[in-house]
Every structure is written in C-alpha cells, then in structure tokens.
Amino acid sequence: MSQLDALKIKIFADGADLDGMLAMYADPRIAGFTTNPTLMRKAGITDYEAFAKSVLERIPDRPISFEVFADNFDDMDRQARLIAGWGRNVNVKIPITNTLGQSSADLIARLSGDGIMVNVTAIMTVDQVRTVAAALHPESQSIVSVFAGRIADTGRDPIPLMRACLDCLAGQPGAALLWASPRELLNLFQADEMGCQIITMTNDLLAKMAAVGKDLDTFSLETVKMFRTDAQAADYTLKSSETAGKTSGAAGPD
C-alpha cells in the first residue's frame, strides 16, 4: 500500500476554475470541492449563481461548498437557504463572524437546526470552534474549516491547535474538522495523522502528490540537472572566469 492509499483523510479540491474542477472530478481520490468569492473573482467569474449551477450540473455527486457573501445576518440567512436549494450535495459556507466581528453562532444554529449542511469558515481559534460546536445541531452534517495554513503563517504551530479543535468537536458526530489553506504537501500527512476528517488542496498542491515516496537521491540529481539546464538555457557566463582560471595557480608577488 502506498502512502497515499493509506490516508484516511478526505481530500477536497479548492478552486474556482471549472476545467480544473472537472479534471479533479475525474480523480477518484478527490472526495469533494470548495470555493469562495475570492477564488471566484480571481478566476474572472462575474455571475456567481450561473457558475455554481454549472458546476453542480457537472459534479452532482460529491460535496461542494459555496459561500454566502452578504454581511448582514438576515441577508446571510436568505442567501444560505437559496444556495442550499441548488443541490443535495451543497454545503453552505458561513463565515465565523461578519466584517464587524459579530459572531455568526445564532445563524449557524438556525441553519443547522433546519438541516442545512453548513461549512463554517475563516476559523482560526479554539474558542471559535467551541462556539461553533455549541451552535451545531447534533443530527446535522457540517464542516468546521480551521485555517491551519494561515495560522502557520503567523509563526504558530497549528497542530496543537487543531488537536484541541478535534476535542471541541468530539460531541458533534456530524461535524467534520477541515484543515484549510495548507501550504505544503506535508500538511496532508500531518492532518491525516492527527485525525482531521478533511483537507482542502489547490490544484498546484495536488499536482505535488506525484512526488510522494520519491527516492531522494533521484530527486537530488534531478534538481542538479535542472539547475544546469536552466543555466545553459539562459546562456550565463562569468566574464572573469577564463582569466581566473589562467591565473589561479600563479605565484603572488614577493
């Protein structure tokens, strides 16, 4: 069994490029998909609903998360219920707070209580996870997305925090902890080892899975060859190298 085959964690592809999403849909290792307004804007998407429905027509049988973009909780509620109606495989992403820093806990409780599958996003503290755990309905399926990669960007080790988050969710059997914003392929194995149920990965990171288990001597030699090939392609020279070679053995002045 390969290292990848031994993984228990579910891999969700993170992006907003339809062709890229369909390429990942063809890979049986990809268990679901996530996106957000920032990724969609970067991809040039101008019609949110049309894009989402186009994705759902082509990917009808794996979880896909689409995010509300209102900032008022009543408007978030209306958007969430509309988005949830687009498909049975839809998870509705709800930010942990609005832009004023006000908690989304009451909204999460209403939606989860009505059986809507929420994906609570932009979480970065254990206290936020405790708040979510208290709000979720125990019989509803949900995702709790903790941005471990952004936590690591602050110089903090995210693993102890993620373990604490798992403990907070122990009483919520329908809730899955998601390791969000990984920065390197190693995060996949770290998240799996510590018991996260889901990790999101961009297509660039997913492409790196081809190197899993690769012989390091081979990898080293390939890297040396890459440096040499690129130097030759750039036609680099050192003007003083020929002179230096001729004079390197000459005796110095008395």
C-alpha positions, 0 to 999 in steps of 0.5 A, a space after each residue: 500500500 502506498 502512502 497515499 492509499 493509506 490516508 484516511 483523510 478526505 481530500 477536497 479540491 479548492 478552486 474556482 476554475 471549472 476545467 480544473 474542477 472537472 479534471 479533479 472530478 475525474 480523480 477518484 481520490 478527490 472526495 469533494 470541492 470548495 470555493 469562495 468569492 475570492 477564488 471566484 473573482 480571481 478566476 474572472 467569474 462575474 455571475 456567481 449563481 450561473 457558475 455554481 449551477 454549472 458546476 453542480 450540473 457537472 459534479 452532482 455527486 460529491 460535496 461542494 461548498 459555496 459561500 454566502 457573501 452578504 454581511 448582514 445576518 438576515 441577508 446571510 440567512 436568505 442567501 444560505 437557504 437559496 444556495 442550499 436549494 441548488 443541490 443535495 450535495 451543497 454545503 453552505 459556507 458561513 463565515 465565523 463572524 461578519 466584517 464587524 466581528 459579530 459572531 455568526 453562532 445564532 445563524 449557524 444554529 438556525 441553519 443547522 437546526 433546519 438541516 442545512 449542511 453548513 461549512 463554517 469558515 475563516 476559523 482560526 481559534 479554539 474558542 471559535 470552534 467551541 462556539 461553533 460546536 455549541 451552535 451545531 445541531 447534533 443530527 446535522 452534517 457540517 464542516 468546521 474549516 480551521 485555517 491551519 495554513 494561515 495560522 502557520 503563517 503567523 509563526 504558530 504551530 497549528 497542530 496543537 491547535 487543531 488537536 484541541 479543535 478535534 476535542 471541541 468537536 468530539 460531541 458533534 458526530 456530524 461535524 467534520 474538522 477541515 484543515 484549510 489553506 495548507 501550504 505544503 504537501 506535508 500538511 496532508 500527512 500531518 492532518 491525516 495523522 492527527 485525525 482531521 476528517 478533511 483537507 482542502 488542496 489547490 490544484 498546484 498542491 495536488 499536482 505535488 502528490 506525484 512526488 510522494 515516496 520519491 527516492 531522494 537521491 533521484 530527486 537530488 540529481 534531478 534538481 542538479 540537472 535542472 539547475 544546469 539546464 536552466 543555466 545553459 538555457 539562459 546562456 550565463 557566463 562569468 566574464 572573469 572566469 577564463 582569466 581566473 582560471 589562467 591565473 589561479 595557480 600563479 605565484 603572488 608577488 614577493 
